[in-house]
Each structure stands twice: as C-alpha cells, then as structure tokens.
Amino acid sequence: MNAIKNTIIQESRKWFDVASREALDAAIEEIRTDVFAAQVLASLSGKYVPWTMPALRPGAMATILNDIVINHRKTIVECGGGVSTIYISRLLKQIGSGHLYTIEHDVNWIGTLKEQVASEKEFVTFIHAPMRPLQKIRTGEWYDETVVTEALRGVLIDMLVVDGPNETVDDLQIRYAALPILKSFFAEKYSLTLDDVNRKGEKFILAEWKKQVNLNFHIVSNMAIGLQPNAYKSFI
Ligand SMILES: C[S@@+](CC[C@H](N)C(=O)[O-])C[C@H]1O[C@@H](n2cnc3c(N)ncnc32)[C@H](O)[C@@H]1O
C-alpha cells in the first residue's frame, strides 16, 4: 500500500537523522501504528481504495473510525474529501445509520468521489463550496462560508474532521477557520480532528483551537483528535 510504503520511507529517513534512542523508538512506533491500522481497515475493504499522498495515514483513519463506533458519532462533517470519505461512508453503511457531510472545493474531485461511494450514496452528502475570501475571522480564503452554513443548517455535528483546504505558500493556516465557523453546529457530545499537525501551520492552529474548546487532544499518525473528558478513548 502506497501510504505504508511512503510512511516507511519517511520514517526510515528520520532514523538516520535521529541521535536519540527515544526518537528512534517513536519512529518505529509510528510505523507500527500505521501497519496495525492498515490491518484493521481491511475489515472495510471492498472495491480498491485509491490511497494517495494527500490522504490521511492509516493510523489516523482507523482512529476516526474507532471514534465513530466507540463514541457513537452519527453526524460527521469533514473538510476535504478523499479516502476518508470512502472509509467513513463504508463504515456508516455497515452500521446502518449516520451521515457524512463532505465539504469540498473541487467539483471534479467530488465527481471522482461520488463514483467511489456510489454504493454508500445515501450516507454521504457532498457540499461543493468553492474557495472564497473569508467574511470575518481572519484574512485569507476558506470554503464559501454561506454555502457551507446554509448546507449545514439544522445539522448537529458530533464529529468534525478537518483535512482541508490544502495549505498554500501564502497561507499555512488556511484550516484555522473551520472551528470558529463550525463550532456553533456542534452537538453536546462531539470530537474534533485536525490532520497534518506535524506542519508549522497546523501546529499553530492546534494551539489556538486548544484555547477555544475543552477537549483533550491526542496525536496519532500526524493527526490530532480532540475528545471530551468523558469520551471513550478512540486513538489507535
Ligand atoms: C488533504 S486532502 C483531503 C484528503 C482526504 N481527507 C483523505 O483522507 O483522502 C485535501 C484536498 O486535496 C484534494 N485531494 C485529495 N486527494 C487528492 C489527490 N489524490 N490528488 C489531488 N488532490 C487531492 C481535495 O481537493 C481535498 O479536499
């Protein structure tokens, strides 16, 4: 699997850079997590999954699916579709309830994903929201705020997965707006994830979000998952 191969290559490079035994152990642990997660994900296998570099790593994917099952998440909203859309919708179909709302700026990518989730289509709603300048919150772009908030009117989010939009050279913190804009849609019990927290921009975003929500964050395969103090642990 490409994701695992890339992880092994990345992690192996780290081995040669690290001076300490602790860092080496951490790198090996990351590989172990992704390899184990890939085995767990096999229970949702069916049609081939086109796993590419922008996708969540297996450990992050399995952690999200664990949270859906263990903490009974029913209304999932994700920013940025892909492998996550495929696996979450397959799981919801297997469970027989729940709904995924996928916010995506790229209409052609939505077309590709719709083909991938044709068998699960009643469990997924695609929200096509082109990139637009933000109305408030910060300078920069995010998904069209009006399109997103209108599409989610009346929806109570119990899991928010933030893996988009893609950072740009001019805006490393492009994902920041997700929480301020979507916070008012949270159900009483919810979880929040942010992928790519190994990057400078996401490190900043995570530090800011920690001030805005009362969640305990854990890091798995470069993804942070924030759980309420009374939630069951879902990280792999
Ligand atoms: C980090 S990716 C989202 C990945 C997704 N959550 C997953 O697990 O696969 C962010 C954006 O990159 C774009 N994207 C995703 N997969 C892609 C691919 N294979 N090639 C090019 N762009 C892609 C989509 O527009 C997506 O919203």
The ligand as a Tripos MOL2 file, in Angstrom:
@<TRIPOS>MOLECULE
LIG
   27    29     1     0     0
SMALL
NO_CHARGES

@<TRIPOS>ATOM
      1 C1         -5.5690   16.6410    2.4200 C.3       1 LIG1
      2 S1         -6.6570   16.3810    1.0940 S.3       1 LIG1
      3 C2         -8.0210   15.5750    1.8540 C.3       1 LIG1
      4 C3         -7.7300   14.1380    1.9980 C.3       1 LIG1
      5 C4         -8.8740   13.2910    2.4980 C.3       1 LIG1
      6 N1         -9.3720   13.7080    3.7780 N.3       1 LIG1
      7 C5         -8.3930   11.8430    2.5510 C.2       1 LIG1
      8 O1         -8.3170   11.2570    3.6450 O.co2     1 LIG1
      9 O2         -8.0730   11.3240    1.4820 O.co2     1 LIG1
     10 C6         -7.2500   17.9970    0.8110 C.3       1 LIG1
     11 C7         -7.7390   18.2480   -0.6040 C.3       1 LIG1
     12 O3         -6.8050   17.7510   -1.5370 O.3       1 LIG1
     13 C8         -7.5040   17.3490   -2.7060 C.3       1 LIG1
     14 N2         -7.1370   15.9670   -2.9720 N.ar      1 LIG1
     15 C9         -7.4270   14.8780   -2.2550 C.ar      1 LIG1
     16 N3         -6.8760   13.7770   -2.8100 N.ar      1 LIG1
     17 C10        -6.2290   14.1990   -3.8940 C.ar      1 LIG1
     18 C11        -5.4520   13.5510   -4.8920 C.ar      1 LIG1
     19 N4         -5.2810   12.2450   -4.8860 N.pl3     1 LIG1
     20 N5         -4.8780   14.3000   -5.8470 N.ar      1 LIG1
     21 C12        -5.0720   15.6280   -5.8890 C.ar      1 LIG1
     22 N6         -5.8120   16.3170   -4.9780 N.ar      1 LIG1
     23 C13        -6.3800   15.6090   -3.9970 C.ar      1 LIG1
     24 C14        -9.0000   17.5150   -2.4480 C.3       1 LIG1
     25 O4         -9.4540   18.7320   -3.0160 O.3       1 LIG1
     26 C15        -9.0390   17.5760   -0.9370 C.3       1 LIG1
     27 O5        -10.1040   18.3410   -0.4560 O.3       1 LIG1
@<TRIPOS>BOND
     1     1     2 1
     2     2     3 1
     3     2    10 1
     4     3     4 1
     5     4     5 1
     6     5     6 1
     7     5     7 1
     8     7     8 2
     9     7     9 1
    10    10    11 1
    11    11    12 1
    12    11    26 1
    13    12    13 1
    14    13    14 1
    15    13    24 1
    16    14    15 ar
    17    14    23 ar
    18    15    16 ar
    19    16    17 ar
    20    17    18 ar
    21    17    23 ar
    22    18    19 1
    23    18    20 ar
    24    20    21 ar
    25    21    22 ar
    26    22    23 ar
    27    24    25 1
    28    24    26 1
    29    26    27 1
@<TRIPOS>SUBSTRUCTURE
     1 LIG1         1 GROUP 0 **** ****
